[in-house]
């Protein structure tokens, strides 16, 4: 995936319009039609038209789905999302959870308090799920922690999903992240 180049609304460096241009160029390169791409990505053709025209800014999850669909159409193994996209989504999730819990999002990124650690853990979990990241090392490199830490956190949060409040917060954060 191409590197990012400007600030997004969550403070991360992302250039989504150039990502759409790169996706369209790759689509043409592999000889896929737009209909094949949107079907493989599971998005509507009207949505893709709006993205191409610049009427709608693509969400990180949509970009990831388009890239993965292109790779499947090209017959290659899907590439992991770009590290800056992963980091942007993680920071966005930390901000969402921090606001839900009445905490300062920026301070939550570095605060050693247990509550901040729980917020970061849920942010790691939602980032992995939303971007469909199965490789803990990829996620760890992008957000600056160890692979073991990512694995432990993902397992811990998955175990806590039985708690209705935790499950509600995770679903709400994921839904907020998907909003245009």
C-alpha positions in Angstrom: 0.0 0.0 0.0 1.2 3.5 -0.7 2.6 5.7 2.0 0.5 8.4 3.6 1.1 12.1 3.2 -1.2 14.4 5.2 -3.0 14.8 8.5 -6.3 13.1 9.0 -9.1 14.1 11.4 -7.6 11.8 14.0 -4.2 13.4 13.8 -2.5 10.7 11.8 -0.7 11.2 8.6 -3.0 9.8 5.8 -3.5 10.8 2.2 -6.7 8.9 1.3 -7.3 10.5 -2.1 -3.9 9.3 -3.3 -4.7 5.9 -1.9 -7.9 5.8 -4.1 -5.8 6.9 -7.1 -3.3 4.1 -6.4 -6.1 1.6 -6.0 -7.6 2.6 -9.3 -4.2 2.4 -11.0 -3.7 -1.1 -9.6 -7.2 -2.2 -10.6 -6.4 -1.1 -14.2 -3.0 -2.8 -14.0 -4.4 -6.2 -13.1 -7.3 -5.8 -15.6 -10.1 -6.0 -13.1 -13.3 -4.1 -13.7 -14.7 -1.7 -11.1 -17.6 -4.1 -10.6 -15.3 -7.0 -9.9 -13.3 -4.8 -7.4 -16.4 -3.6 -5.5 -17.9 -7.1 -5.3 -14.6 -8.5 -4.0 -14.3 -5.7 -1.5 -17.9 -5.9 -0.4 -18.7 -2.3 -1.0 -21.3 -0.7 -3.2 -20.5 0.6 -6.7 -22.0 4.0 -5.8 -19.7 4.2 -2.8 -16.7 3.5 -5.0 -17.9 6.1 -7.5 -18.2 8.7 -4.8 -14.7 7.8 -3.6 -13.3 8.2 -7.1 -15.0 11.5 -7.6 -13.8 12.8 -4.2 -17.3 13.3 -2.8 -16.6 10.9 0.1 -13.4 10.4 2.1 -12.6 6.7 2.4 -12.3 5.2 5.8 -9.2 3.2 6.7 -11.3 0.0 6.8 -12.6 0.7 3.3 -9.1 1.3 2.0 -8.0 -1.9 3.6 -10.9 -3.9 2.0 -10.2 -2.4 -1.4 -6.4 -3.3 -1.2 -7.1 -6.8 0.0 -9.7 -7.3 -2.8 -7.2 -6.1 -5.4 -4.6 -8.6 -4.1 -7.1 -11.4 -4.2 -8.1 -10.4 -7.7 -4.5 -10.3 -8.7 -4.0 -13.8 -7.2 -1.5 -12.6 -4.6 -1.5 -13.0 -0.9 -3.2 -10.0 0.6 -0.7 -7.4 1.9 -0.9 -6.1 5.4 -2.2 -2.6 5.8 0.5 0.1 5.7 2.1 0.8 9.2 0.9 4.5 9.1 -2.7 3.3 8.5 -2.5 0.9 11.4 -1.0 3.6 13.7 -3.7 6.1 12.6 -6.5 3.6 13.4 -4.9 2.7 16.7 -4.6 6.4 17.7 -8.2 7.0 16.6 -9.4 4.1 18.7 -7.4 5.3 21.7 -9.1 8.7 21.3 -12.6 7.2 21.0 -12.2 5.0 24.1 -10.5 7.9 26.1 -13.4 10.2 25.3 -15.9 7.5 26.2 -14.1 7.2 29.6 -13.7 10.9 30.2 -9.9 10.9 29.7 -7.5 13.0 27.7 -6.8 11.0 24.5 -3.2 12.3 24.1 -2.3 11.5 27.7 -3.9 8.1 27.5 -1.3 7.1 24.8 1.5 7.3 27.4 -0.1 7.2 30.8 0.9 4.3 33.0 -2.3 4.1 34.9 -4.3 0.9 34.7 -7.3 2.6 33.2 -5.2 4.0 30.4 -3.7 0.6 29.8 -7.2 -0.9 29.5 -8.1 1.8 26.9 -5.0 1.0 24.9 -5.7 -2.7 25.1 -9.2 -2.2 23.7 -7.8 0.1 21.0 -5.4 -2.6 19.9 -8.1 -5.2 19.8 -10.5 -3.0 17.7 -7.7 -1.9 15.4 -6.8 -5.6 14.7 -10.4 -6.5 14.1 -11.3 -3.6 11.9 -8.2 -3.8 9.7 -8.3 -7.6 9.7 -4.8 -7.9 11.0 -3.9 -11.5 12.0 -0.2 -11.0 12.4 0.6 -9.6 15.8 4.1 -8.6 14.8 2.7 -6.3 12.0 0.4 -4.5 14.5 3.2 -4.4 17.2 5.7 -2.7 14.8 3.1 -0.1 13.7 2.1 1.0 17.2 5.5 0.6 18.9 5.2 -2.3 21.3 6.2 -6.0 21.4 4.5 -8.8 19.5 4.0 -10.6 22.8 2.3 -7.6 24.3 -0.1 -7.4 21.4 -0.9 -11.1 21.6 -1.5 -10.9 25.4 -3.7 -7.8 25.0 -5.8 -9.3 22.2 -6.3 -12.5 24.1 -7.2 -10.6 27.3 -9.8 -8.4 25.5 -11.3 -11.3 23.7 -11.8 -13.1 27.0 -13.5 -9.9 28.4 -16.0 -9.8 25.6 -18.3 -11.9 27.7 -18.9 -8.8 29.8 -21.8 -7.0 28.2 -20.3 -3.6 29.0 -17.0 -4.4 27.4 -18.7 -5.9 24.4 -20.9 -2.8 24.1 -17.9 -0.4 24.3 -16.0 -2.4 21.7 -18.9 -2.5 19.3 -19.6 1.2 19.8 -15.9 2.2 19.1 -15.9 0.0 16.0 -19.1 1.6 14.7 -17.7 5.1 15.4 -14.5 4.3 13.5 -16.6 3.2 10.5 -18.5 6.5 10.3 -17.6 8.7 7.2 
